[in-house]
Amino acid sequence: MINTEIIYGILKQIPDPSTGINIVEKRMIDKMDIKDNNVNIQLSISEKTGAEQRVALMQKIESAIKADVPEAKVHMHFVTSKSNPTEHLSPLPQVKNIIAVASGKGGVGKSTIAVNLALALKDKGLKVGLLDADLYGPSIPTMFGLQGQRPKIEMLYGKHKMIPIEKYGIHLMSVGFVVEPAQAVVLRGPRLAGLLKQFVEECIWPRLDYLIIDLPPGTGDVQLTLAQKVPVSGAVIVTTPQDIALLDARKGLKMFEKVEVPVLGVVENMSIHICSECGHAEHIFGQGGGEKMCELHNVDFLGALPLDIDIRINADDGHPSVADDPESKASHIYRDIARRTAAKLSLKAKDYSAKFPNIVIQNN
């Protein structure tokens, strides 16, 4: 006998054409009625879904049901609405939290922080993805030892979708996987924004607790596109104690405040150098700048990392500190930063609902 539980179990294996999430979880099934061998299904679908995709979806559902229940006679009906309740605000509804890691200027170790933050969160038993949106200088492939790798392409209802590459349990996507490094440098604003949109909308990201987005330095097109297209849960600002770096970091902090993205806190990188020969401690880039910035702008100080040659070597060799040397002092600091970031985000979630900020760009 055909029953609802059996059919729902089958439908949980059918992905939505736009996101790849199964149609049950996406709440696309409006009604289902089973009488004798007749299975009547009403699906709510976006008007943006084309005719070819609808036919492909219908065929996939019918084939899946008949494969398990050969006697079933499947009847489907689509309901289309502009204000489709199944359409989530976020283009990544399978991702619980999206964290942007940003810096005002380059060379402060932002990508290294993003990589090790992702790994530290994963070590807590969480499902984590890392999107390398530093489109001018993608470094994630190098830091994971994946130079020259290309993502797999899967056809989903007539559209090509990219599958993030996985390493150390982290799901990864980077412009470095699809564009040669020399090409990335000469890309202009509209193309950069288009690439970011592809990585968000045309990748089949799995269910994730956290997606870390490594942004390029500054406050340009990529940052604005991200704020417009994706409801970022919070931002982490990376700086060094140096006054020049702090000036630019403040600009990044203010940008996120302006577009209504909560700033979770500040990480100070290269805060101190301890000589490996004599043990002498020296504040090469200044002292306490990150903490002073946090006090001034009323944001949390998430932690400080030393200027350590092992961190640099691990990153260059494709063996990030948290993955390669989990008991090192740096790894413990990264895990503390991850714990504080997650705690801050959980507090923000109580009074923050994901939405798209209203950004107005004026030409003076």
Secondary structure, DSSP 4 states (H G I P E B T S, - for coil): ---HHHHHHHHTTPBPTTT--BTTTTT-EEEEEEETTEEEEEEEEETTS-HHHHHHHHHHHHHHHHHH-TT-EEEEEEEEETT-TT--SSS-TTEEEEEEEE-SSSSS-HHHHHHHHHHHHHTTT--EEEEE---SS--HHHHTT-TT---EEEEETTEEEEE-EEETTEEEEEGGGTS-HHHHHT--HHHHHHHHHHHHHSB----EEEEEEEPPSSSSHHHHHHHHHS---EEEEEE-SSHHHHHHHHHHHHHHHHTT--EEEEEE-S--EE-TTT--EE-TT-SSHHHHHHHHHT--EEEE----HHHHHHHHTT--HHHH-TTSHHHHHHHHHHHHHHHHHHHHHTS-------------
